[in-house]
Amino acid sequence: MIKTNIEQNVLFIELNNGPVNVLNEAVLNQIIGAIEEIGFGNDVKVIVIKGNEKCFSVGADIKSFLELSKHERLNLASTSAKLFRLIKTCHKPVISSIHGVCLGGGLELALACDMRIITNDTKVGLPEVNLGIFPGFGGVRRLSAMIGQHKALQIALTGDMIKPEDVSHLFNDIVEQNELDNVTKELAFNIASKSSDSIKVIKQMSNLDISLESDQIEERHFVDIIETENAQEGIDAFISKRTPNFK
């Protein structure tokens, strides 16, 4: 249901569950497994989640909802929450590479990632309200935090499709279809060329609020990172006017 490969310290996780990449519990668990078993390895600095040839994802398997027991529905929601927490808390930045269709749970997965690159013709939306349900994987909360409650409510309460350019600040880049792979790889490989120590701390800092406690956490990391092998390499390379060789 997924495919994985590593290239230049980047783990690529390709959704491969049928033509439209339905997100069921099995798929979510496989993504969790790939991140935990492969993504946490020392040879991986960045993780990319992408779609197959057809699209990113249409979201949850709606056709199965009426067949699932209450316990099974709870397991699905819990598994999605586990995956999205893992994406947020893991020390590797996660990029979603989006094309074709990105709806419902698919959009919620993309919103849970640290960065997003999307094609300008992708169909984007949270259509759950049209089915008498709601986006249950944290989509409304994340969307509200990113674009404001008023805009997020309009998107979730109407269920209308939206154009990527109408919410352009959700995405790091909006590109043509034929540019997506190259732009995604360029960003991922650029980040992966940097110090793993710096990447880890920068992601951690991005998840902190602006508070005295966060200031103190940042101060400790700043003091400690100078002592790492990567920092010594980076500073020496700067002084020597050469390209650093980070681990």
C-alpha positions in Angstrom: 0.0 0.0 0.0 3.1 2.2 0.1 6.5 2.2 -1.6 9.7 3.5 0.0 13.2 4.3 -1.3 16.1 6.4 0.0 17.9 8.9 -2.2 20.6 11.3 -1.0 19.6 10.9 2.6 15.9 11.5 1.8 13.3 8.8 2.5 10.5 8.9 -0.1 7.2 7.3 1.0 4.9 6.9 -1.9 1.2 6.2 -1.3 0.2 3.3 -3.5 -3.3 2.1 -2.4 -5.2 1.8 -5.6 -5.8 4.5 -8.1 -6.8 7.3 -5.6 -4.8 6.4 -2.5 -7.6 5.8 0.0 -6.3 6.2 3.6 -7.4 3.3 5.7 -5.9 2.0 9.0 -3.6 -0.3 7.2 -2.1 2.5 5.0 -1.7 4.8 8.0 0.1 2.0 10.0 2.4 1.3 7.1 3.4 5.0 6.9 4.0 4.9 10.7 6.1 1.8 10.3 8.2 3.4 7.4 8.9 6.5 9.5 9.8 4.5 12.6 11.8 1.7 11.0 13.4 3.6 8.1 13.0 7.3 8.7 14.6 7.2 12.1 17.8 5.7 10.6 21.0 7.7 10.6 21.1 7.7 6.8 17.8 9.6 6.6 17.6 13.4 7.2 14.4 14.3 5.4 11.1 12.5 4.7 8.9 13.0 1.7 5.3 11.7 1.5 4.0 11.7 -2.1 1.2 10.3 -4.2 1.3 7.7 -7.0 1.0 8.6 -10.7 -2.7 9.5 -10.3 -3.0 11.7 -7.2 -1.9 12.4 -3.6 -5.0 11.1 -1.8 -8.8 11.3 -1.8 -8.8 10.8 2.0 -10.4 8.1 4.1 -12.3 5.1 2.7 -15.8 6.6 3.0 -17.4 3.5 1.5 -16.2 1.4 4.4 -17.5 3.7 7.1 -20.9 2.1 7.5 -19.4 -1.3 7.7 -16.9 -0.4 10.4 -17.8 -1.0 14.0 -17.5 1.8 16.5 -14.3 0.3 17.8 -12.9 0.1 14.3 -13.8 3.7 13.7 -12.0 4.7 16.9 -9.0 2.7 15.9 -8.9 4.6 12.6 -9.1 7.9 14.3 -6.5 6.9 16.9 -4.1 5.6 14.2 -4.4 8.9 12.2 -3.7 10.9 15.4 -0.6 8.7 16.1 0.7 9.2 12.6 0.2 13.0 12.7 1.9 13.3 16.2 4.8 11.2 14.9 5.2 13.6 11.9 5.2 16.6 14.3 7.5 15.2 16.9 10.0 13.2 14.8 13.3 15.0 14.3 13.2 14.7 10.6 11.4 17.4 8.5 8.5 15.9 6.5 7.5 17.3 3.1 4.3 16.4 1.3 4.5 16.4 -2.5 0.9 16.9 -3.7 -0.8 16.6 -7.1 -4.1 15.5 -8.7 -6.4 15.3 -5.7 -5.9 16.2 -2.0 -9.2 15.9 -0.2 -10.5 15.1 3.2 -8.0 12.9 5.1 -5.5 13.5 2.3 -5.5 17.2 3.0 -5.4 16.5 6.7 -2.2 14.4 6.1 -0.7 17.1 4.0 -1.5 19.7 6.7 0.2 17.6 9.3 3.5 17.7 7.4 6.1 20.3 8.0 6.2 21.6 4.4 4.0 21.3 1.3 4.6 21.5 -2.4 1.6 21.3 -4.7 0.7 21.5 -8.3 -1.5 24.4 -9.4 -4.2 22.1 -10.8 -4.7 20.0 -7.6 -8.2 19.6 -6.3 -8.1 20.6 -2.7 -10.9 20.5 0.0 -12.5 19.2 3.1 -15.8 17.8 1.6 -16.8 15.8 4.7 -19.7 18.1 5.6 -21.4 17.1 2.4 -21.6 13.5 3.8 -23.0 14.6 7.1 -19.7 14.1 8.9 -16.7 16.3 9.6 -12.9 16.2 9.1 -12.0 13.9 12.0 -8.2 13.8 11.6 -7.4 17.3 13.0 -7.9 19.1 9.7 -10.2 21.9 11.0 -7.9 22.7 13.9 -4.7 22.7 11.8 -6.3 24.7 9.0 -7.6 27.3 11.5 -4.1 27.7 13.0 -2.6 28.2 9.5 -5.1 30.4 7.7 -7.4 31.7 10.4 -10.6 30.4 11.9 -12.9 32.4 9.6 -11.4 31.0 6.4 -11.0 27.5 7.8 -14.7 27.5 8.8 -15.8 28.6 5.3 -13.8 25.7 3.7 -15.0 23.0 6.2 -18.6 24.2 6.5 -19.2 24.5 2.7 -17.2 21.5 1.6 -16.3 23.4 -1.5 -13.2 22.7 -3.6 -10.5 25.4 -3.2 -7.7 26.4 -5.6 -4.2 26.2 -4.2 -3.5 29.8 -5.1 -6.5 30.9 -2.9 -4.7 29.6 0.1 -1.2 30.0 -1.2 0.4 30.5 2.2 -0.4 26.8 3.1 2.2 25.8 0.6 6.0 26.3 0.2 5.6 26.3 -3.5 2.8 26.0 -6.1 4.2 24.5 -9.4 3.2 23.1 -12.7 2.6 19.3 -12.8 5.8 18.6 -14.7 7.8 20.5 -12.1 6.6 18.8 -9.0 9.2 16.0 -8.7 12.2 18.3 -9.4 11.0 21.0 -7.1 10.3 18.5 -4.3 13.7 16.9 -4.7 15.5 20.2 -4.9 14.1 21.3 -1.5 14.5 17.9 0.1 18.1 17.4 -1.1 19.0 20.9 -0.1 17.8 20.3 3.5 19.4 16.9 3.6 22.8 18.4 2.7 22.8 20.2 6.0 23.9 19.1 9.5 21.6 16.5 11.0 22.1 18.2 14.4 20.9 21.5 13.0 18.0 20.0 11.2 16.9 18.2 14.4 17.0 21.4 16.6 15.5 23.7 14.0 12.5 21.4 13.7 12.1 21.2 17.4 12.3 25.0 17.8 9.6 25.4 15.1 7.2 23.5 17.3 7.8 25.7 20.4 5.8 28.8 21.3 7.2 32.2 22.2 7.6 31.9 25.9 10.2 32.1 28.6 10.3 28.3 28.9 10.9 28.0 25.2 13.6 30.7 25.3 15.4 28.6 28.0 15.1 25.4 25.9 16.5 27.2 22.9 19.4 28.7 24.9 20.4 25.2 26.1 20.4 23.8 22.6 22.4 26.7 21.2 25.1 26.2 23.9 25.2 22.4 23.3 25.2 22.4 19.5 28.5 24.2 19.2 30.1 21.1 20.7 28.8 18.7 18.0 31.0 17.3 15.3 28.8 18.8 12.6 29.2 22.3 14.1 33.0 22.0 14.3 33.0 20.8 10.6 30.7 23.7 9.5 32.7 26.4 11.3 36.0 25.0 10.1 34.7 24.8 6.5 33.5 28.4 6.7 36.9 29.6 8.0 38.7 27.5 5.4 36.3 28.6 2.6 35.3 25.1 1.6 32.1 23.2 1.4 31.2 21.4 4.6 30.8 17.6 4.7 27.9 17.2 7.2 26.7 14.0 8.8 
